[in-house]
């Protein structure tokens, strides 16, 4: 028959046995959560987050930041690092440009703003003739592709210098400053401009203002 004293001893032994079993079961699980950093210091992590660390705050923050960065790199989509190809620039076509210029008016004067002969010719036409439609003036030094256009004009008109006057449907040069002034002084420029214009250009002589 068990006495009260024996019962107390048996109960205490059973309690100690339970503690031993619990300690034995929990010890491996805790060991799985313990890791060491590069300095050999121990810390416990669960689900990639730092808990119960034995490091100081700076080391803890560094470890947590590293974990976050790794996670962001895994979750972020791949980015296209290939450089964008520049759009191909449109190549200037002087032949097409000349056609577009000629469609504006049957008479075109290719000029340069700083050229004195171009200035004199434009002034002569303005002061002495009514031309309908008005001549198209192209300042090659202001044109985006003026040099290329002037080189092409030399190919098709056989005239490199300015001013260069084109009238009518042909690309033949009607002359430069000296040629046009000569026709004007001979009284033939009015007739020639109308002839070259082939009824698409109407040219009239301006009345000379009276000094009276």
LINTA-V547644 format. One record per backbone hydrogen bond with DSSP energy under -1.0 kcal/mol. NH is the residue of the N-H (numbers start at 1). CO is the residue of the C=O. E is the energy in kcal/mol with one decimal. If there is no record, write none. Layout:
nh=NH co=CO e=E
nh=NH co=CO e=E
//
This chain:
nh=7 co=3 e=-2.2
nh=8 co=4 e=-2.0
nh=9 co=5 e=-2.1
nh=10 co=6 e=-2.7
nh=11 co=7 e=-2.5
nh=12 co=8 e=-2.3
nh=13 co=9 e=-2.3
nh=14 co=10 e=-2.3
nh=15 co=11 e=-2.1
nh=16 co=12 e=-2.3
nh=17 co=13 e=-2.3
nh=18 co=14 e=-2.1
nh=19 co=15 e=-2.0
nh=20 co=16 e=-2.3
nh=21 co=17 e=-2.2
nh=22 co=18 e=-2.6
nh=23 co=19 e=-2.6
nh=24 co=20 e=-2.3
nh=25 co=21 e=-2.2
nh=26 co=22 e=-2.5
nh=27 co=23 e=-1.9
nh=30 co=26 e=-2.1
nh=31 co=27 e=-1.9
nh=32 co=28 e=-1.4
nh=34 co=31 e=-1.1
nh=35 co=43 e=-2.9
nh=37 co=41 e=-2.0
nh=40 co=37 e=-1.7
nh=43 co=35 e=-2.4
nh=45 co=33 e=-1.8
nh=46 co=49 e=-2.0
nh=49 co=46 e=-1.1
nh=51 co=44 e=-2.6
nh=54 co=42 e=-1.2
nh=60 co=56 e=-2.1
nh=61 co=57 e=-2.7
nh=62 co=58 e=-2.1
nh=63 co=59 e=-2.2
nh=64 co=60 e=-2.5
nh=65 co=61 e=-2.7
nh=66 co=62 e=-2.0
nh=67 co=63 e=-2.1
nh=68 co=64 e=-2.2
nh=69 co=65 e=-2.6
nh=70 co=66 e=-2.2
nh=71 co=67 e=-1.9
nh=72 co=68 e=-2.4
nh=73 co=69 e=-2.3
nh=74 co=70 e=-1.6
nh=75 co=71 e=-1.8
nh=76 co=72 e=-2.4
nh=97 co=93 e=-2.3
nh=98 co=94 e=-2.5
nh=99 co=95 e=-1.9
nh=100 co=96 e=-2.1
nh=101 co=97 e=-2.1
nh=102 co=98 e=-2.5
nh=103 co=99 e=-1.4
nh=104 co=101 e=-1.2
nh=108 co=166 e=-2.8
nh=109 co=136 e=-2.9
nh=110 co=164 e=-2.7
nh=111 co=138 e=-3.1
nh=115 co=112 e=-1.4
nh=119 co=115 e=-1.9
nh=120 co=116 e=-2.2
nh=121 co=117 e=-2.2
nh=122 co=118 e=-2.3
nh=123 co=119 e=-2.0
nh=124 co=120 e=-2.2
nh=125 co=121 e=-2.2
nh=126 co=122 e=-2.0
nh=127 co=123 e=-2.5
nh=128 co=124 e=-1.5
nh=129 co=125 e=-1.9
nh=130 co=204 e=-3.2
nh=132 co=202 e=-2.7
nh=136 co=107 e=-3.0
nh=138 co=109 e=-2.4
nh=140 co=111 e=-3.1
nh=142 co=139 e=-1.4
nh=143 co=139 e=-1.0
nh=146 co=143 e=-1.6
nh=149 co=145 e=-2.5
nh=150 co=146 e=-2.5
nh=151 co=147 e=-2.2
nh=152 co=148 e=-2.0
nh=153 co=149 e=-2.2
nh=154 co=150 e=-1.7
nh=155 co=151 e=-1.2
nh=156 co=152 e=-2.0
nh=157 co=153 e=-2.8
nh=158 co=154 e=-1.1
nh=164 co=110 e=-1.8
nh=165 co=175 e=-2.2
nh=166 co=108 e=-2.9
nh=168 co=106 e=-1.7
nh=174 co=165 e=-3.5
nh=180 co=176 e=-2.2
nh=181 co=177 e=-2.6
nh=182 co=178 e=-2.0
nh=183 co=179 e=-1.9
nh=184 co=180 e=-2.2
nh=185 co=181 e=-2.8
nh=186 co=182 e=-1.8
nh=187 co=184 e=-1.2
nh=188 co=183 e=-2.6
nh=189 co=183 e=-1.2
nh=192 co=188 e=-2.3
nh=193 co=189 e=-2.7
nh=194 co=190 e=-1.8
nh=195 co=191 e=-2.1
nh=196 co=192 e=-3.0
nh=197 co=193 e=-2.0
nh=200 co=197 e=-2.0
nh=202 co=132 e=-3.1
nh=204 co=130 e=-2.3
nh=206 co=128 e=-2.6
//
